[in-house]
Amino acid sequence: MPAVSKKTQSKGALREGGPLRSGELARLSGVSADTLRHYERKGLLKPRRAPNGYREYPRHAVERVRLIRAALAIGFKLDDLERVFKIRDAGGAPCRQVRELAATKLDELEALVLDLTAMRDEMRELLKDWDRRLDSVPADEPARLLETLAAIGLANVRALAPLKPRHSTSAKKKEKPS
């Protein structure tokens, strides 16, 4: 029977159900080791330290990381999750708090949709105005389109400027004939 080193034995044990090291957990859950350390600093993950100082996570940490990622995707903040997990890990049932947080996120999302809708409507009007301006000046003359932004004061421009849509619909629309 071939000799098996402690290192090989150790890795085999990890693959068969033992604790996970940071790299393994990161790979299995689709995040970076830096992300895991950040979650640890926030109190969302609690690895134990092996004698060699490496972090070791229980196998169920994969599901915890996936849960964190899913909650972040719908608008929860890490601080929200930290409070929820603290209650949960102490044996409590934070279900009502989670529901309240989700309701707050929905309210925020609905307000954002209203803001985006207003911004879209303002942009449509702006483009109509710019088309009229462009039609009224020769092609080699400046129409001073950007200067009109300050003059009309689009209310939501600064608040919404960092937002980028996930899917662009502009490619689907036909170009305006010349």
C-alpha positions as CSV (number, residue, x, y, z in Angstrom):
1,M,0.0,0.0,0.0
2,P,1.5,3.4,-1.0
3,A,2.4,5.8,1.8
4,V,0.0,8.8,2.0
5,S,1.4,12.0,3.3
6,K,-0.4,14.0,6.0
7,K,-0.9,16.8,3.5
8,T,-2.6,14.4,1.0
9,Q,-4.5,12.8,3.8
10,S,-5.6,16.2,5.1
11,K,-6.9,17.3,1.6
12,G,-8.7,14.1,1.1
13,A,-10.4,14.5,4.5
14,L,-11.5,18.0,3.5
15,R,-13.0,16.7,0.3
16,E,-14.9,14.0,2.1
17,G,-16.8,16.1,4.6
18,G,-14.3,17.9,6.8
19,P,-14.0,21.6,7.3
20,L,-13.3,23.9,4.3
21,R,-10.4,26.3,4.0
22,S,-11.0,29.8,2.6
23,G,-10.0,28.9,-0.9
24,E,-12.3,25.9,-1.0
25,L,-15.3,27.7,0.4
26,A,-14.7,30.6,-2.0
27,R,-14.6,28.2,-5.0
28,L,-17.7,26.3,-3.9
29,S,-19.7,29.4,-3.1
30,G,-18.5,31.6,-6.1
31,V,-16.9,34.4,-4.1
32,S,-13.3,35.5,-3.5
33,A,-11.4,34.7,-0.3
34,D,-11.3,38.5,0.3
35,T,-15.1,38.5,0.3
36,L,-15.1,35.7,2.9
37,R,-12.7,37.7,5.1
38,H,-15.0,40.7,4.7
39,Y,-18.0,38.6,5.7
40,E,-16.0,37.4,8.7
41,R,-15.2,41.0,9.8
42,K,-18.9,41.8,9.5
43,G,-19.8,38.8,11.8
44,L,-21.6,36.9,9.0
45,L,-19.1,34.0,9.0
46,K,-17.3,32.5,12.0
47,P,-14.5,30.3,11.0
48,R,-12.4,28.5,13.5
49,R,-8.6,28.6,13.3
50,A,-6.7,25.4,12.7
51,P,-3.5,24.9,14.7
52,N,-1.6,26.3,11.6
53,G,-3.6,29.5,11.7
54,Y,-5.7,28.7,8.6
55,R,-9.4,29.5,8.7
56,E,-11.6,26.5,8.7
57,Y,-15.3,26.8,7.8
58,P,-18.0,24.2,8.5
59,R,-19.5,22.7,5.3
60,H,-22.8,24.5,5.9
61,A,-20.9,27.8,5.4
62,V,-21.4,27.3,1.6
63,E,-25.2,27.7,2.1
64,R,-24.6,30.7,4.4
65,V,-22.5,32.4,1.7
66,R,-25.1,31.7,-0.9
67,L,-27.8,33.0,1.3
68,I,-25.8,36.2,1.9
69,R,-25.3,36.6,-1.9
70,A,-29.0,36.1,-2.5
71,A,-30.0,38.6,0.2
72,L,-27.6,41.2,-1.2
73,A,-29.0,40.7,-4.6
74,I,-32.5,41.8,-3.5
75,G,-31.2,44.8,-1.6
76,F,-30.3,43.7,1.9
77,K,-27.2,45.3,3.4
78,L,-24.4,43.4,5.2
79,D,-25.3,45.3,8.4
80,D,-28.9,44.0,8.1
81,L,-27.7,40.5,7.7
82,E,-25.4,40.8,10.6
83,R,-28.3,41.7,12.9
84,V,-30.4,38.9,11.5
85,F,-27.7,36.3,11.8
86,K,-26.9,37.4,15.3
87,I,-30.4,36.6,16.4
88,R,-30.6,33.4,14.3
89,D,-27.2,32.1,15.6
90,A,-28.3,32.7,19.2
91,G,-31.3,30.4,18.5
92,G,-33.8,33.2,17.8
93,A,-36.3,33.5,14.9
94,P,-35.8,36.8,13.2
95,C,-38.4,36.1,10.6
96,R,-40.5,39.2,11.4
97,Q,-37.5,41.4,11.2
98,V,-36.5,39.9,7.9
99,R,-40.0,40.5,6.5
100,E,-39.9,44.1,7.7
101,L,-36.5,44.6,6.1
102,A,-37.8,43.2,2.8
103,A,-40.9,45.5,3.0
104,T,-38.6,48.5,3.5
105,K,-36.5,47.3,0.5
106,L,-39.7,47.1,-1.6
107,D,-40.6,50.7,-0.6
108,E,-37.2,51.9,-1.6
109,L,-37.4,50.0,-4.9
110,E,-40.9,51.5,-5.6
111,A,-39.5,55.0,-4.9
112,L,-36.6,54.4,-7.2
113,V,-38.9,53.2,-10.0
114,L,-40.9,56.4,-9.6
115,D,-37.7,58.5,-9.8
116,L,-36.5,56.5,-12.8
117,T,-39.8,56.9,-14.6
118,A,-39.7,60.6,-14.0
119,M,-36.2,60.8,-15.2
120,R,-37.1,58.8,-18.3
121,D,-39.9,61.2,-19.1
122,E,-37.6,64.2,-18.6
123,M,-35.0,62.6,-20.9
124,R,-37.6,62.0,-23.6
125,E,-38.7,65.7,-23.4
126,L,-35.0,66.7,-23.4
127,L,-34.3,64.7,-26.6
128,K,-37.4,66.2,-28.3
129,D,-36.1,69.7,-27.4
130,W,-32.6,68.8,-28.7
131,D,-34.0,67.5,-31.9
132,R,-35.9,70.8,-32.4
133,R,-32.7,72.7,-31.7
134,L,-30.6,70.5,-34.0
135,D,-33.2,71.0,-36.8
136,S,-33.0,74.8,-36.3
137,V,-29.2,75.2,-36.7
138,P,-26.9,74.4,-39.6
139,A,-24.9,71.1,-39.1
140,D,-21.6,73.0,-38.7
141,E,-22.9,75.4,-36.0
142,P,-23.0,74.5,-32.3
143,A,-26.5,73.9,-30.9
144,R,-25.3,74.2,-27.2
145,L,-27.2,71.1,-26.2
146,L,-25.3,70.4,-22.9
147,E,-25.8,74.0,-21.8
148,T,-29.6,73.5,-21.8
149,L,-29.2,71.0,-19.0
150,A,-28.3,73.7,-16.5
151,A,-31.0,76.0,-17.8
152,I,-33.8,73.5,-17.5
153,G,-32.5,71.9,-14.3
154,L,-33.3,68.2,-14.6
155,A,-34.2,67.4,-11.0
156,N,-33.0,63.8,-10.8
157,V,-29.8,64.0,-12.9
158,R,-27.4,64.0,-10.0
159,A,-29.2,61.5,-7.9
160,L,-29.6,58.9,-10.7
161,A,-26.5,59.5,-12.7
162,P,-24.6,56.6,-11.1
163,L,-27.3,54.1,-12.0
164,K,-26.7,52.0,-15.0
165,P,-29.4,49.7,-16.5
166,R,-28.6,46.0,-16.6
167,H,-30.1,45.7,-20.1
168,S,-30.1,48.4,-22.7
169,T,-33.1,48.8,-24.9
170,S,-31.5,51.4,-27.2
171,A,-30.0,48.7,-29.4
172,K,-33.5,47.3,-30.0
173,K,-34.8,50.7,-31.3
174,K,-34.3,51.7,-34.8
175,E,-32.1,54.7,-35.6
176,K,-34.0,57.9,-36.4
177,P,-33.9,58.4,-40.2
178,S,-31.6,61.3,-41.3
